[in-house]
Amino acid sequence: MKHTVLPLLFATVIAAPALAEDAICYNCPPQWADWASMLKAIDEKLDIQMPHDNKNSGQTLSQLLAERASPVADVAYYGVTTGIKAGNEGVVEPYKPAGFDDIPEGLKDPEGKWFAIHYGTLGLFVNVDALAGAPVPQCWADLTKPEYRGMVGYLDPSSAFVGYAGAVAVNMANGGDLGNFDPAIAYFNALAENDPIVPKQTSYARVVSGEIPILFDYDFNAYRGKYEEDGNFEFVLPCEGSVRVPYVMSLVAGAPNPDAGKQVLDFILSDEGQAIWTNAYLQPARPVELPAEVAAKFLPAADYARAAAVDYAEMERAQAGFGERYLNEVK
């Protein structure tokens, strides 16, 4: 099966000051989306070292806002709604890397304040061996069943972008839309009765270890587990449907090392950089066809037909209100 890119509209740590040949990226965690391979390639190809950073999207924006008068980071990576917020807050500056024009409309700010570098599809990352004999869940609704008590994890949707993306997915799957999150609130309250695990940051290792048997997560992380880890892992695109979501990057306004930051962004959008993402089971932002050996590892196209794009600007506008409702209403 051939996968091609679709023209779709995706406790803060203070970083040490960068050396002259370094660049600081906020929220480039090695265990997420195989940033490990990208950081290694940037080191080898550009001779630019970027320290590991395990923030989530919300923490990244909070840090950028706190450091507005004296920026520390050079580039930032986050979910699309957080990228839109960063652009609106003025903590990033326009930059159009080489390859910018190839990114489909809707996946970039026209001025270059943010732009997609890859996207994924939200579903369930399942450690089959950790299910204690329970069947692999096939639907969002399955997760509220007693046999999955204490087995389900999702990142905090009031802070982590992937958590909010999961909330949008379950909301739409249960008849809601970006103007009505009542179904998501009802779903998370029902799930709360099943003792879910709700971390704030990327939890790939906790799924691999079996600590979190079922995690709301992207296909690329699940495929990485399935094909690269010891164990029995699956990606499930729930029967009710889900969403596709881009992840984006920006050049930080007033960055201490802007030239290094621009080199990093140019490389990430280059053919070579985009190919690294495909090896990590991500759909690249530019229209680069997946290698056949990678495409063959994805679920069938018929399953992906259940994943929809959304109006990401509207998704951004709804995020704060949903986060507040989640904190106030989900027990």
Residue frames relative to the residue before (quaternion, step in Angstrom):
aa qw qx qy qz dx dy dz
M 1.0000 0.0000 0.0000 0.0000 0.00 0.00 0.00
K 0.2721 -0.7734 0.5517 0.1528 3.57 -0.94 0.86
H 0.1412 -0.7653 0.6235 0.0749 3.54 -0.92 0.97
T 0.0157 -0.7719 0.6353 0.0208 3.54 -0.95 0.83
V 0.6066 -0.5562 0.4144 0.3886 3.53 -1.21 0.41
L 0.2677 -0.7560 0.5766 0.1559 3.56 -0.91 0.92
P 0.4731 -0.6868 0.4653 0.2966 3.60 -0.94 0.73
L 0.1338 0.8196 -0.5398 0.1381 3.55 0.50 1.21
L 0.5220 -0.5422 0.5274 0.3941 3.42 -1.30 0.48
F 0.3624 0.8374 -0.4047 0.0596 7.92 -1.26 0.10
A 0.7668 -0.1025 0.3832 0.5046 19.07 -12.47 6.19
T 0.0440 -0.8700 0.4900 -0.0325 3.51 0.82 1.15
V 0.2892 -0.7533 0.5717 0.1484 3.53 -0.98 0.88
I 0.3315 -0.7318 0.5602 0.2021 3.55 -0.83 0.95
A 0.3503 -0.7535 0.5179 0.2034 3.57 -0.68 1.07
A 0.5090 -0.6239 0.4962 0.3247 3.53 -1.16 0.64
P 0.5965 -0.5649 0.4088 0.3975 3.61 -1.07 0.59
A 0.4630 -0.6997 0.4739 0.2672 3.54 -0.97 0.87
L 0.4394 -0.6401 0.5560 0.2969 3.52 -1.20 0.60
A 0.7244 -0.4628 0.2771 0.4293 3.56 -1.24 0.36
E 0.7531 0.3822 -0.2189 0.4888 3.58 0.96 -0.82
D 0.6026 0.5735 -0.3470 0.4331 3.57 1.28 0.09
A 0.1499 -0.7250 0.6525 0.1616 3.50 -1.41 0.09
I 0.3001 -0.7371 0.5759 0.1871 3.55 -1.13 0.63
C 0.0743 -0.7598 0.6453 0.0279 3.55 -0.90 1.02
Y 0.2621 -0.7326 0.6048 0.1699 3.54 -0.87 0.94
N 0.8494 0.1105 -0.1330 0.4985 3.53 -1.00 1.04
C 0.4483 0.6174 -0.5169 0.3881 3.56 0.66 1.18
P 0.0459 0.8568 -0.5116 0.0457 3.61 0.62 1.11
P 0.5250 -0.6816 0.4040 0.3109 3.63 -0.71 0.99
Q 0.7100 0.4616 -0.2748 0.4553 3.61 1.02 -0.68
W 0.6551 0.4800 -0.3159 0.4905 3.60 1.24 -0.04
A 0.8633 -0.0022 -0.0211 0.5043 3.58 -0.88 1.02
D 0.5028 -0.6691 0.3941 0.3797 3.58 1.26 0.45
W 0.0969 0.7840 -0.5918 0.1602 3.52 0.80 1.07
A 0.5225 0.6401 -0.4216 0.3736 3.61 1.13 -0.48
S 0.6862 0.4698 -0.2876 0.4751 3.60 0.88 -0.90
M 0.6511 0.5113 -0.3238 0.4580 3.59 1.00 -0.78
L 0.6505 0.5070 -0.3239 0.4635 3.60 0.91 -0.85
K 0.6370 0.5192 -0.3228 0.4695 3.59 1.02 -0.78
A 0.6653 0.4986 -0.3072 0.4630 3.60 0.92 -0.86
I 0.6328 0.5229 -0.3338 0.4633 3.60 0.98 -0.78
D 0.6282 0.5266 -0.3213 0.4741 3.57 1.04 -0.79
E 0.7363 0.4445 -0.2402 0.4502 3.57 0.80 -1.07
K 0.7470 0.4236 -0.2258 0.4600 3.59 0.91 -0.88
L 0.7951 0.2963 -0.1319 0.5125 3.56 0.99 -0.83
D 0.3041 -0.7494 0.5104 0.2922 3.58 1.27 -0.40
I 0.4871 0.5925 -0.4641 0.4431 3.54 1.02 0.95
Q 0.1992 -0.7875 0.5758 0.0922 3.54 -0.75 1.07
M 0.0847 -0.7827 0.6156 0.0350 3.58 -0.92 0.92
P 0.4039 -0.7256 0.4986 0.2484 3.60 -0.57 1.09
H 0.5641 -0.5844 0.4593 0.3596 3.57 -1.18 0.59
D 0.0091 -0.7937 0.6080 -0.0142 3.56 -1.06 0.72
N 0.1648 -0.8395 0.5166 0.0360 3.57 -0.64 1.13
K 0.2662 0.7475 -0.5589 0.2409 3.58 0.99 0.72
N 0.3410 -0.6496 0.6004 0.3183 3.51 -1.35 0.01
S 0.7515 -0.4142 0.2477 0.4498 3.58 -1.26 0.08
G 0.6795 0.4962 -0.2992 0.4500 3.57 0.87 -0.92
Q 0.6455 0.5115 -0.3155 0.4713 3.57 1.00 -0.79
T 0.6147 0.5520 -0.3412 0.4483 3.56 1.07 -0.74
L 0.6781 0.4737 -0.2988 0.4760 3.59 0.84 -0.92
S 0.6324 0.5348 -0.3385 0.4467 3.60 0.93 -0.80
Q 0.6620 0.4994 -0.3042 0.4688 3.57 0.99 -0.84
L 0.6411 0.5199 -0.3284 0.4592 3.59 0.96 -0.82
L 0.6567 0.5011 -0.3109 0.4702 3.58 0.99 -0.81
A 0.6629 0.5114 -0.3065 0.4528 3.59 0.97 -0.86
E 0.7476 0.3825 -0.1943 0.5069 3.58 1.11 -0.71
R 0.2456 0.8216 -0.4922 0.1496 3.57 1.25 0.24
A 0.7157 0.4581 -0.2608 0.4581 3.60 0.91 -0.88
S 0.7921 0.0946 -0.0380 0.6018 3.58 1.18 -0.47
P 0.1410 -0.8518 0.4976 0.0826 3.60 0.41 1.21
V 0.2801 -0.7442 0.5885 0.1460 3.53 -1.20 0.73
A 0.7183 0.4387 -0.2421 0.4827 3.57 0.95 -0.91
D 0.3579 -0.7130 0.5637 0.2138 3.54 -1.30 0.48
V 0.7827 0.0364 -0.0061 0.6213 3.57 1.07 -0.78
A 0.1604 -0.7794 0.5994 0.0868 3.55 -1.24 0.46
Y 0.1832 -0.7612 0.6190 0.0622 3.52 -1.21 0.76
Y 0.1966 0.7858 -0.5618 0.1682 3.57 -0.85 0.93
G 0.6502 -0.4632 0.4079 0.4430 3.52 -1.33 0.01
V 0.6801 -0.5460 0.3058 0.3820 3.52 -1.14 0.68
T 0.6588 0.5103 -0.3432 0.4334 3.62 0.89 -0.77
T 0.6456 0.4986 -0.3231 0.4798 3.59 1.03 -0.70
G 0.6109 0.5437 -0.3456 0.4601 3.58 1.07 -0.68
I 0.6292 0.5186 -0.3260 0.4784 3.57 1.03 -0.80
K 0.6437 0.5187 -0.3194 0.4633 3.60 0.95 -0.87
A 0.6518 0.5195 -0.3223 0.4488 3.59 0.91 -0.91
G 0.6425 0.5139 -0.3198 0.4699 3.57 1.02 -0.78
N 0.6739 0.4937 -0.2949 0.4638 3.56 0.95 -0.86
E 0.6861 0.4857 -0.2773 0.4652 3.59 1.10 -0.69
G 0.4540 -0.7272 0.4254 0.2901 3.60 1.23 -0.17
V 0.4914 0.6613 -0.4408 0.3564 3.60 1.17 0.44
V 0.6926 0.3389 -0.2777 0.5730 3.58 1.30 0.18
E 0.2699 -0.7659 0.5593 0.1666 3.55 -1.19 0.43
P 0.6080 -0.5873 0.3802 0.3754 3.59 -1.05 0.66
Y 0.1786 0.7379 -0.6421 0.1062 3.52 -1.09 0.86
K 0.1485 -0.7840 0.5998 0.0602 3.55 -0.89 0.99
P 0.2529 -0.7903 0.5392 0.1442 3.60 -0.20 1.24
A 0.6401 -0.4538 0.4269 0.4496 3.52 -1.30 0.18
G 0.7489 0.3297 -0.2670 0.5090 3.59 -0.82 0.99
F 0.4265 0.7272 -0.4505 0.2937 3.60 1.26 -0.20
D 0.6734 0.5230 -0.3081 0.4221 3.58 0.90 -0.92
D 0.6390 0.5421 -0.3243 0.4390 3.60 1.20 -0.46
I 0.5497 0.5988 -0.4062 0.4174 3.60 1.23 -0.27
P 0.4830 -0.6870 0.4468 0.3084 3.64 -0.71 0.97
E 0.5940 -0.5529 0.4479 0.3753 3.54 -1.21 0.58
G 0.7199 0.3852 -0.3118 0.4859 3.55 -1.02 0.82
L 0.7075 0.3922 -0.2502 0.5321 3.56 1.27 -0.35
K 0.7575 0.2609 -0.1800 0.5707 3.58 1.22 0.33
D 0.4728 -0.6031 0.5538 0.3256 3.51 -1.28 0.45
P 0.5343 -0.6658 0.4004 0.3330 3.63 -0.73 0.93
E 0.7037 0.4447 -0.2643 0.4870 3.58 1.13 -0.61
G 0.5399 -0.6405 0.3983 0.3736 3.60 1.23 -0.23
K 0.3470 0.7421 -0.5089 0.2645 3.60 1.15 0.43
W 0.7663 -0.0448 0.0163 0.6407 3.58 1.23 -0.51
F 0.0151 0.7888 -0.6138 0.0273 3.56 -1.16 0.54
A 0.5304 -0.6390 0.4592 0.3154 3.55 -1.09 0.78
I 0.1817 -0.7549 0.6162 0.1320 3.53 -1.20 0.63
H 0.7718 -0.1099 0.0590 0.6236 3.59 1.25 -0.42
Y 0.1458 -0.7818 0.5895 0.1415 3.57 -1.25 0.08
G 0.1872 -0.7760 0.5948 0.0949 3.52 -1.31 0.42
T 0.4033 -0.6831 0.5528 0.2550 3.53 -1.35 0.15
L 0.4060 -0.7391 0.4960 0.2072 3.55 -0.81 1.08
G 0.2205 0.7599 -0.5918 0.1540 3.56 -0.97 0.88
L 0.6403 -0.5089 0.4049 0.4088 3.57 -1.11 -0.71
F 0.2082 -0.7283 0.6460 0.0945 3.54 -0.89 1.08
V 0.0412 -0.8500 0.5221 -0.0570 3.57 -0.33 1.31
N 0.2198 -0.7129 0.6524 0.1331 3.54 -1.02 0.95
V 0.2997 -0.8096 0.4772 0.1646 3.55 -0.02 1.35
D 0.6594 0.5314 -0.3136 0.4296 3.58 0.98 -0.81
A 0.6873 0.4795 -0.2808 0.4679 3.60 1.21 -0.42
L 0.5148 0.6788 -0.3993 0.3388 3.60 1.27 0.06
A 0.3566 -0.7705 0.4676 0.2460 3.58 1.29 0.01
G 0.7625 -0.3938 0.1982 0.4735 3.55 0.96 0.89
A 0.5155 0.6241 -0.4316 0.3982 3.60 1.21 -0.17
P 0.5378 -0.6247 0.4426 0.3531 3.62 -1.06 0.57
V 0.5754 -0.5501 0.4593 0.3942 3.56 -1.23 0.42
P 0.4044 -0.7206 0.4945 0.2695 3.64 -0.62 1.02
Q 0.2488 -0.7917 0.5467 0.1117 3.55 -1.07 0.78
C 0.7737 0.2586 -0.1179 0.5663 3.58 1.23 -0.36
W 0.6186 -0.5189 0.4236 0.4106 3.57 -1.24 0.41
A 0.6499 0.5502 -0.3221 0.4139 3.58 0.94 -0.89
D 0.5774 0.6115 -0.3811 0.3840 3.60 1.08 -0.64
L 0.6421 0.5926 -0.3307 0.3567 3.56 1.00 -0.82
T 0.6404 0.5107 -0.3364 0.4646 3.60 1.20 -0.27
K 0.4916 0.6687 -0.4297 0.3556 3.61 1.26 -0.03
P 0.6261 -0.5920 0.3539 0.3637 3.62 -1.02 0.72
E 0.6311 0.5624 -0.3596 0.3952 3.62 1.00 -0.65
Y 0.7036 0.4214 -0.2720 0.5034 3.61 1.24 -0.24
R 0.2879 0.7764 -0.5158 0.2196 3.59 1.19 0.35
G 0.8452 0.1457 -0.1403 0.4947 3.55 -0.88 1.00
M 0.6240 0.5751 -0.3259 0.4168 3.59 1.28 0.02
V 0.6869 0.5134 -0.2712 0.4371 3.60 1.16 -0.49
G 0.0513 -0.7957 0.6034 0.0137 3.54 -0.96 0.93
Y 0.0587 0.7554 -0.6526 -0.0039 3.54 -1.25 0.53
L 0.5043 -0.6496 0.4678 0.3239 3.56 -1.04 0.73
D 0.6375 -0.5617 0.3761 0.3698 3.55 -1.10 0.80
P 0.2985 -0.8047 0.4816 0.1774 3.64 -0.37 1.16
S 0.5916 0.5532 -0.3834 0.4438 3.60 1.23 -0.09
S 0.7646 0.3192 -0.1708 0.5331 3.59 1.29 -0.22
A 0.7775 0.3281 -0.1770 0.5065 3.59 0.66 -1.10
F 0.5093 -0.6704 0.4403 0.3118 3.57 -0.85 0.91
V 0.6428 0.5136 -0.3507 0.4472 3.60 0.90 -0.79
G 0.6039 0.5449 -0.3564 0.4598 3.58 1.13 -0.55
Y 0.6621 0.4845 -0.3004 0.4864 3.58 0.98 -0.83
A 0.6206 0.5327 -0.3450 0.4605 3.59 1.02 -0.76
G 0.6323 0.5207 -0.3243 0.4732 3.58 1.04 -0.75
A 0.6396 0.5207 -0.3240 0.4634 3.56 1.03 -0.77
V 0.6312 0.5147 -0.3279 0.4786 3.59 1.00 -0.79
A 0.6496 0.5292 -0.3178 0.4438 3.58 0.96 -0.87
V 0.7158 0.4276 -0.2780 0.4770 3.60 0.75 -0.96
N 0.6002 0.5650 -0.3599 0.4371 3.58 1.10 -0.61
M 0.6905 0.4587 -0.2742 0.4874 3.56 0.87 -0.95
A 0.6374 0.5402 -0.3256 0.4426 3.58 1.05 -0.76
N 0.7403 0.3767 -0.2094 0.5160 3.55 1.19 -0.54
G 0.7080 -0.5121 0.2478 0.4184 3.56 1.17 0.59
G 0.5413 0.6226 -0.4108 0.3881 3.59 1.22 0.13
D 0.1876 -0.7426 0.6182 0.1767 3.52 -1.33 -0.16
L 0.7266 -0.4604 0.2818 0.4251 3.57 -1.26 0.03
G 0.6656 0.4530 -0.3095 0.5060 3.56 1.29 -0.02
N 0.7658 0.2413 -0.1375 0.5799 3.57 1.29 -0.11
F 0.0461 -0.8273 0.5592 -0.0263 3.56 -0.28 1.31
D 0.2864 0.7797 -0.5145 0.2130 3.60 1.18 0.35
P 0.6593 0.5034 -0.3432 0.4406 3.66 0.87 -0.78
A 0.6424 0.5143 -0.3361 0.4582 3.62 1.00 -0.71
I 0.6401 0.5134 -0.3310 0.4659 3.59 0.93 -0.83
A 0.6550 0.4997 -0.3144 0.4716 3.59 0.94 -0.85
Y 0.6504 0.5202 -0.3219 0.4503 3.58 0.97 -0.83
F 0.6971 0.4670 -0.2942 0.4576 3.60 0.81 -0.92
N 0.6161 0.5181 -0.3547 0.4755 3.59 1.09 -0.53
A 0.6353 0.5006 -0.3320 0.4853 3.58 1.04 -0.71
L 0.6596 0.5034 -0.3050 0.4674 3.56 0.99 -0.84
A 0.5866 0.5930 -0.3633 0.4151 3.59 1.11 -0.65
E 0.6072 0.5575 -0.3479 0.4466 3.58 1.16 -0.55
N 0.6966 0.4576 -0.2576 0.4889 3.58 1.29 -0.37
D 0.4901 -0.7130 0.3979 0.3051 3.58 1.25 0.52
P 0.0792 0.8235 -0.5573 0.0706 3.63 0.60 1.05
I 0.3992 -0.6581 0.5810 0.2646 3.53 -1.36 0.32
V 0.0564 -0.8360 0.5452 -0.0255 3.60 -0.63 1.11
P 0.0297 -0.8106 0.5847 -0.0134 3.61 0.14 1.25
K 0.4840 -0.6717 0.4844 0.2827 3.55 -1.28 0.31
Q 0.7868 0.2745 -0.1263 0.5382 3.60 1.16 -0.50
T 0.7599 -0.4076 0.2632 0.4326 3.51 -1.34 0.38
S 0.1385 -0.8409 0.5230 -0.0118 3.55 -0.80 1.09
Y 0.1502 0.8244 -0.5289 0.1345 3.58 1.12 0.63
A 0.6932 0.4893 -0.2929 0.4407 3.59 0.75 -1.02
R 0.6494 0.5236 -0.3255 0.4452 3.59 1.05 -0.66
V 0.6139 0.4965 -0.3523 0.5025 3.59 1.18 -0.43
V 0.6481 0.5249 -0.3215 0.4483 3.58 0.91 -0.90
S 0.6939 0.4697 -0.2761 0.4709 3.58 0.99 -0.80
G 0.5100 -0.6506 0.4182 0.3765 3.59 1.21 -0.39
E 0.4374 0.7000 -0.4628 0.3232 3.59 1.25 -0.03
I 0.7477 0.1537 -0.1026 0.6378 3.57 1.13 -0.75
P 0.2537 -0.8196 0.4896 0.1559 3.63 -0.14 1.19
I 0.7891 0.1353 -0.0452 0.5974 3.60 1.10 -0.73
L 0.0081 0.8162 -0.5755 0.0505 3.58 -0.66 1.11
F 0.4306 -0.6179 0.5830 0.3049 3.56 -1.08 0.76
D 0.2598 0.7726 -0.5299 0.2340 3.60 -0.42 1.13
Y 0.6089 -0.5718 0.4192 0.3558 3.53 -1.36 0.10
D 0.6567 -0.5270 0.3810 0.3818 3.51 -1.27 0.52
F 0.6523 0.5485 -0.3412 0.3965 3.60 0.91 -0.82
N 0.6505 0.4874 -0.3278 0.4815 3.59 1.04 -0.66
A 0.6545 0.5102 -0.3195 0.4574 3.59 0.98 -0.80
Y 0.6545 0.4952 -0.3211 0.4726 3.60 0.96 -0.77
R 0.6004 0.5445 -0.3610 0.4612 3.55 1.05 -0.69
G 0.6623 0.4928 -0.3051 0.4748 3.59 0.94 -0.87
K 0.6690 0.5339 -0.2992 0.4218 3.56 0.88 -0.98
Y 0.8115 0.3154 -0.1323 0.4737 3.56 0.86 -0.98
E 0.7781 0.3597 -0.1805 0.4822 3.60 1.17 -0.35
E 0.6986 0.4298 -0.2740 0.5022 3.60 1.22 -0.21
D 0.4976 -0.5914 0.5310 0.3473 3.54 -1.30 0.38
G 0.6048 0.5310 -0.4031 0.4356 3.55 -0.73 1.01
N 0.4848 -0.6498 0.5178 0.2729 3.52 -1.38 -0.05
F 0.0944 0.8206 -0.5466 0.1373 3.56 -0.15 1.32
E 0.0810 -0.7915 0.6049 0.0326 3.55 -1.16 0.65
F 0.2591 -0.6912 0.6395 0.2148 3.51 -1.36 0.39
V 0.1028 -0.7833 0.6122 0.0313 3.55 -0.87 1.01
L 0.1743 -0.7350 0.6458 0.1114 3.55 -0.87 1.00
P 0.4138 -0.7826 0.3889 0.2550 3.58 -0.08 1.32
C 0.6288 -0.6015 0.3636 0.3326 3.52 -1.13 0.84
E 0.6703 0.5105 -0.3102 0.4403 3.61 1.09 -0.64
G 0.6205 -0.5386 0.3462 0.4528 3.58 1.25 -0.32
S 0.1175 -0.7857 0.6049 0.0534 3.55 -1.31 0.22
V 0.4586 -0.6708 0.5115 0.2794 3.57 -1.31 -0.28
R 0.3211 -0.6786 0.6203 0.2272 3.50 -1.34 0.46
V 0.0483 -0.8303 0.5537 -0.0402 3.56 -0.86 0.97
P 0.3161 -0.7542 0.5422 0.1928 3.60 -0.86 0.92
Y 0.2376 -0.7020 0.6460 0.1831 3.50 -1.35 0.45
V 0.1879 -0.8238 0.5345 0.0190 3.53 -0.93 0.99
M 0.2156 -0.7530 0.6033 0.1500 3.54 -1.36 0.25
S 0.1336 -0.7736 0.6163 0.0632 3.52 -1.33 0.42
L 0.4049 -0.6191 0.5997 0.3053 3.50 -1.39 0.29
V 0.4129 -0.7287 0.4923 0.2370 3.58 -0.76 1.05
A 0.4825 -0.6587 0.4970 0.2939 3.57 -0.97 0.88
G 0.8265 0.1381 -0.1331 0.5293 3.58 -0.83 1.00
A 0.2061 0.8142 -0.5182 0.1614 3.58 1.18 0.52
P 0.5018 -0.6744 0.4475 0.3054 3.61 -0.94 0.82
N 0.7845 0.1663 -0.0917 0.5904 3.59 1.16 -0.58
P 0.0425 -0.8659 0.4976 0.0296 3.59 0.63 1.10
D 0.6283 0.5394 -0.3578 0.4315 3.60 0.99 -0.70
A 0.6474 0.4948 -0.3166 0.4857 3.58 1.00 -0.80
G 0.6336 0.5357 -0.3283 0.4515 3.56 1.00 -0.82
K 0.6607 0.4987 -0.3072 0.4695 3.59 0.96 -0.84
Q 0.6253 0.5282 -0.3430 0.4608 3.59 0.99 -0.73
V 0.6360 0.5296 -0.3216 0.4601 3.56 0.99 -0.85
L 0.6897 0.4780 -0.2863 0.4625 3.58 0.83 -0.97
D 0.6124 0.5366 -0.3460 0.4661 3.61 1.04 -0.72
F 0.6762 0.4947 -0.3006 0.4558 3.58 0.90 -0.90
I 0.6534 0.5325 -0.3241 0.4295 3.59 0.89 -0.90
L 0.7337 0.3937 -0.2374 0.5003 3.61 1.05 -0.68
S 0.4851 0.6589 -0.4451 0.3639 3.60 1.24 -0.04
D 0.6780 -0.4582 0.3594 0.4486 3.57 -1.25 0.22
E 0.6649 0.5091 -0.3057 0.4531 3.56 0.94 -0.88
G 0.6748 0.4955 -0.2933 0.4617 3.56 0.94 -0.88
Q 0.6593 0.5034 -0.3108 0.4641 3.56 0.93 -0.86
A 0.6177 0.5485 -0.3426 0.4475 3.58 1.08 -0.68
I 0.5945 0.5595 -0.3709 0.4427 3.59 1.07 -0.61
W 0.6435 0.5125 -0.3335 0.4606 3.58 0.96 -0.78
T 0.6490 0.5187 -0.3452 0.4365 3.61 0.93 -0.78
N 0.6259 0.5283 -0.3411 0.4614 3.58 1.08 -0.61
A 0.6804 0.4287 -0.2709 0.5290 3.56 1.30 -0.36
Y 0.5613 -0.6591 0.3556 0.3524 3.60 1.27 0.52
L 0.4803 0.6290 -0.4610 0.4015 3.56 1.15 0.67
Q 0.4184 -0.6398 0.5716 0.2981 3.51 -1.25 0.50
P 0.3616 -0.7550 0.4993 0.2235 3.63 -0.62 1.04
A 0.5824 -0.6095 0.4145 0.3429 3.56 -1.17 0.60
R 0.6906 0.4128 -0.2679 0.5300 3.57 1.03 -0.73
P 0.5721 -0.6320 0.3961 0.3411 3.63 -1.07 0.61
V 0.2083 0.7620 -0.5655 0.2369 3.50 0.40 1.35
E 0.3907 -0.7326 0.5024 0.2415 3.59 -0.68 1.02
L 0.4982 -0.6495 0.4842 0.3091 3.54 -1.02 0.82
P 0.5361 -0.5864 0.4844 0.3662 3.59 -1.07 0.64
A 0.6048 -0.6061 0.3735 0.3570 3.58 -0.98 0.87
E 0.6728 0.5058 -0.3125 0.4403 3.57 0.94 -0.85
V 0.6391 0.4861 -0.3263 0.4988 3.59 1.19 -0.46
A 0.6518 0.5335 -0.3194 0.4342 3.59 0.85 -0.96
A 0.6406 0.5504 -0.3270 0.4240 3.58 1.02 -0.76
K 0.6636 0.5202 -0.3037 0.4437 3.58 1.19 -0.40
F 0.5631 0.6045 -0.3837 0.4126 3.59 1.27 -0.15
L 0.6112 -0.4958 0.4548 0.4169 3.54 -1.32 0.25
P 0.6347 -0.5338 0.3797 0.4098 3.62 -1.16 0.41
A 0.6417 -0.5373 0.3928 0.3811 3.54 -1.22 0.56
A 0.5944 0.5829 -0.3648 0.4169 3.59 1.08 -0.67
D 0.6400 0.5016 -0.3257 0.4824 3.58 1.07 -0.67
Y 0.6774 0.4990 -0.2966 0.4517 3.58 0.92 -0.87
A 0.5248 0.6262 -0.4133 0.4020 3.58 1.22 -0.31
R 0.6265 0.5387 -0.3356 0.4525 3.61 1.21 -0.39
A 0.6364 0.5129 -0.3273 0.4741 3.61 1.26 -0.14
A 0.1535 -0.8234 0.5453 0.0327 3.55 -0.71 1.12
A 0.4351 -0.6139 0.5764 0.3186 3.51 -1.36 0.30
V 0.1948 -0.7551 0.6083 0.1478 3.58 -1.24 0.33
D 0.5723 -0.5177 0.4776 0.4199 3.55 -1.33 0.00
Y 0.2721 -0.8252 0.4700 0.1553 3.57 -0.11 1.28
A 0.5936 0.5413 -0.3746 0.4630 3.59 1.12 -0.49
E 0.6533 0.4815 -0.3077 0.4966 3.58 1.01 -0.78
M 0.6057 0.5510 -0.3449 0.4589 3.58 1.06 -0.74
E 0.6443 0.5136 -0.3142 0.4717 3.58 1.03 -0.79
R 0.6683 0.5120 -0.3089 0.4425 3.58 0.90 -0.90
A 0.7007 0.4723 -0.2680 0.4627 3.57 1.10 -0.67
Q 0.5156 0.7115 -0.4009 0.2594 3.58 1.17 -0.50
A 0.6866 0.4887 -0.3101 0.4400 3.60 0.75 -0.98
G 0.6594 0.5156 -0.3132 0.4487 3.57 0.95 -0.86
F 0.6562 0.4850 -0.3270 0.4768 3.56 0.96 -0.77
G 0.6352 0.5425 -0.3415 0.4307 3.59 0.91 -0.86
E 0.6529 0.5032 -0.3100 0.4737 3.57 1.00 -0.82
R 0.6484 0.5063 -0.3217 0.4687 3.57 0.97 -0.82
Y 0.6339 0.5382 -0.3378 0.4409 3.58 0.94 -0.85
L 0.6849 0.4886 -0.2883 0.4572 3.58 0.86 -0.96
N 0.7335 0.4428 -0.2363 0.4583 3.57 1.00 -0.81
E 0.8063 0.3530 -0.1345 0.4551 3.57 1.02 -0.79
V 0.6762 0.4556 -0.3134 0.4868 3.60 1.13 -0.42
K 0.1826 -0.8222 0.5364 0.0551 3.56 -0.56 1.16
